[in-house]
Amino acid sequence: MDVSALELEPLGAGAIKMVGEIRCQGGLVCTVEKVLAVVDRTNPDDPLIQTDRYAYNVHVAGHGNLFRYDNVHKHPGHADENHRHAFDWRTGEQIGITWVGPDWPTLGEVLAEMREWYWAHSAEL
């Protein structure tokens, strides 16, 4: 895994923007854009920080998107903005949108899903 293209950018008021790409085995790439915000300053030496906005887009280099989790917009019929787009990685065609609710995945969980997909499909790559 190569995270050298992942950068942190201060936004003010303790908020941080994380942007960039994480490149993994088999040409899989996770493009990350998220905003982390301070939600509790009770302990100023160790404030509680939580993801506020996020978009994790996974694609196969040279091919199409595989899946994307984000909360940058709300889809009709969904209770909130948290959802997952699924794609046909060979064509990039969107094949579904699923509401994920308030327990959206962490970046680590998205990378684990990406790794599982790789091992299940590595022979096709």
HELIX and SHEET records of a PDB file:
HELIX    1   1 GLN A   25  GLY A   27  5                                   3    
HELIX    2   2 LEU A  107  HIS A  121  1                                  15    
HELIX    3   3 SER A  122  GLU A  124  5                                   3    
SHEET    1   A 7 ASP A   2  GLY A  12  0                                        
SHEET    2   A 7 ALA A  15  ARG A  23 -1                                        
SHEET    3   A 7 LEU A  28  ASP A  40 -1                                        
SHEET    4   A 7 LEU A  48  VAL A  60 -1                                        
SHEET    5   A 7 ASN A  65  ASP A  70 -1                                        
SHEET    6   A 7 HIS A  83  PHE A  87 -1                                        
SHEET    7   A 7 GLN A  94  TRP A  99 -1                                        
END                                                                             
